[in-house]
Amino acid sequence: MADAKVIPFDDDRSRGGAAQRPSRRRSAGRRGAAGESAPVGEVQPLPTRTVPQDDVSVTREEQPFAEPPGDGGLERRIAGGLAFLRRRLTGEYEVDDFGYDEELTDQVLMSLLRPVYEKYFRVEVKGVENIPAKGGALIVANHSGTLPLDGLMMQVAVHDHHPADRHLRLLAADLVFVLPVVNELARKLGHTLACAEDAERLLGQGELVGVMPEGFKGIGKPFGERYKLQRFGRGGFVSTALRQGAPIIPCSIVGAEEIYPMIGNSKTLARVLGFPYFPLTPTFPWLGPLGAIPLPTKWTIQFGEPIPTDGYPPEAAEDPMLMFNLTDQVREQIQHTLYKLLVQRRSVFF
């Protein structure tokens, strides 16, 4: 593979379009009842019960002959699954200009990520109410963990916990879009290239956009530098937010730093494979594929209070001092929250 080229956030690319989220439906099961038969040769009157109009409804425990619920729900789920397969096979589904497949994301990809989020990393989410219910907004988070699982977990957190059922569109490095399989999955999940052109179009369409300005410097830093934020690039994300008047929401993620403790970096292998780094951990590559399994750390994701940008004039996006000050403000807020969460954490794994 050729050497990975990291495209700066300020570079221009053309993208477009955004799908509208469909509503979710939850099906309910059907109930039924069966009576007892009387002995042969003997006619027994049916028992009756008079229920006043203002009486409470009969509970499940008071209906011993009712059929268990869920039969109708199962039928609907099967029918929905078959309809989903038919649409995939016949091509009757939509993707936007970025390649985002909303139906596949909601029905399949999120269902695959959710057990990792809920059962393995046991993610706790705080401050999700700071994310606006509508309109464009830019979430800026720290980046860590050797592999970019933190971005995926942040995406599930927004998808599952935001009351307005919003979807996070992540900006990713170009390496993501040259890897087989990973490229297709990233596009289907709504990820796009980390450049100003794509970010501005998404924000202009009212989308929720996520960026991790540390890039490879954050995700590939040694274990000894965990939870110490690296440089936030040249502040391109601030310029983009200013142009669109979108609020900036700092996000702090604790727990990802320990999933792959990076104790070394094989630069030779990284250069041969075209990667920005080749991690050496206590388990990888010594244990082979088993060494690639992340440690089951306990995660906390906290979304901070929004930093508004709509009060600045249009020419503010070209002011280097303002960009520097806002970038530093976002970085300091994330770092301060990281320290606060670390103090509150009882254990890495609990």
C-alpha positions, -999 to +999 in steps of 0.1 A: +000+000+000+013+035-008+022+058+020-009+073+037-013+109+029-031+130+056-052+156+040-054+188+061-088+198+073-085+230+054-082+214+019-111+217-005-132+187-017-167+186-032-194+165-017-231+170-012-265+158-001-279+145+031-307+120+036-336+127+059-340+103+088-370+081+088-391+076+119-387+044+140-416+021+148-420-004+175-444-032+170-465-048+197-475-084+202-510-098+199-529-114+228-555-141+228-575-162+253-586-198+257-613-214+279-615-247+298-637-275+286-664-290+308-664-327+317-682-349+291-719-353+297-722-325+321-732-290+312-715-263+332-723-226+330-695-203+320-682-181+348-689-145+344-674-114+358-690-080+358-665-051+353-677-016+360-669+010+334-646+029+357-628-003+369-591-007+361-581-030+332-573-066+338-535-072+342-515-099+325-514-119+358-552-119+359-554-136+325-540-170+330-552-183+297-538-154+276-513-163+249-478-149+255-472-116+238-448-110+210-462-133+182-473-104+161-441-085+168-421-115+156-441-118+124-436-081+118-399-083+124-396-112+100-417-094+074-396-062+079-364-083+075-375-098+043-386-064+030-352-050+039-334-079+020-356-073-010-348-036-011-311-044-008-312-070-036-332-049-059-314-016-052-345+002-039-327+022-013-311+056-012-276+069-004-266+106-004-238+122-023-213+112+004-224+075+002-243+076+035-268+047+037-292+056+065-313+025+064-283+002+065-268+022+093-299+021+114-309-014+108-276-033+106-244-013+114-257+003+146-270-031+157-235-045+153-218-017+172-244-015+200-233-047+219-197-034+219-209-001+231-233-014+258-218-047+270-181-045+262-171-009+269-202-001+290-202+035+278-217+061+301-229+093+283-231+127+299-242+161+286-260+148+255-286+176+261-259+200+251-262+188+215-289+210+197-321+192+186-318+206+150-294+226+128-258+222+121-233+218+149-197+207+152-186+182+179-149+183+186-134+154+206-101+140+218-087+111+198-069+080+213-068+042+214-044+031+186-075+022+165-103+047+160-130+030+180-136+062+200-152+078+169-176+048+164-186+048+201-192+085+200-214+080+169-235+053+188-238+076+218-254+103+197-275+079+177-290+061+207-291+088+234-300+121+218-337+128+223-340+141+187-325+109+173-297+127+155-270+111+135-233+121+137-214+125+105-177+119+113-148+135+094-120+109+088-084+109+074-079+098+039-063+065+051-098+053+060-110+056+024-082+037+008-085+006+030-106-022+015-139-029+032-132-002+057-138+024+030-172+010+021-183+007+057-172+042+065-191+057+036-222+037+046-220+050+082-219+086+069-182+094+073-165+116+049-131+131+042-117+156+068-116+187+046-133+220+049-154+216+018-172+185+030-176+199+066-191+231+054-216+214+031-228+191+059-231+219+084-249+240+058-274+212+054-281+211+092-261+180+099-243+171+131-206+168+123-178+152+144-141+159+141-110+148+161-084+174+154-055+155+170-056+130+141-029+104+140-009+123+166-036+116+191-046+081+182-010+069+178+007+085+208+025+063+234+007+050+264+029+072+287+012+103+271-023+091+276-050+118+282-025+145+272-040+163+242-018+168+212-018+198+189-051+206+173-038+213+139-042+247+124-077+255+137-094+246+104-125+233+123-130+267+140-128+284+106-155+261+092-178+266+122-174+304+119-183+303+082-215+284+089-223+300+123-225+265+138-219+260+176-188+240+186-194+213+212-163+200+230-164+163+238-142+144+262-138+106+260-122+086+288-115+049+285-103+046+250-066+053+259-063+019+276-079-005+251-045-009+233-017+002+255+009+013+229+043+007+243+062+008+210+061+018+174+077-002+146+085+026+121+100+002+096+068-019+094+047+013+093+067+026+063+065-007+045+027-010+050+020+026+044+006+033+078+014+064+099+025+041+127+026+004+136+016-002+172+033-026+196+013-034+226+016-060+254-005-084+233+000-073+197+016-087+176+029-113+200-005-131+204-014-129+168-051-122+161-060-125+198-037-096+204-060-074+183-089-078+208-092-045+228-092-045+266-127-042+281-122-008+297-151+013+311-158+044+290-173+078+297-182+102+270-191+138+280-205+165+257-197+200+270-216+232+267-217+246+232-194+275+222-215+297+199-200+312+167-230+329+152-223+362+168-191+368+148-191+387+115-184+367+083-148+380+080-140+365+114-132+331+097-101+348+083-089+362+116-059+341+127-059+354+163-096+346+167-091+311+153-062+306+176-081+318+207-112+297+199-091+266+192-073+270+224-106+275+243-120+242+229-088+223+236-086+236+272-122+227+279-117+192+266-085+187+286-100+201+318-130+177+314-106+148+308-088+155+341-121+159+359-134+125+346-102+108+354-104+120+390-140+107+393-131+073+377-129+045+402-111+020+380-100+015+344-123-015+341-152-007+364 
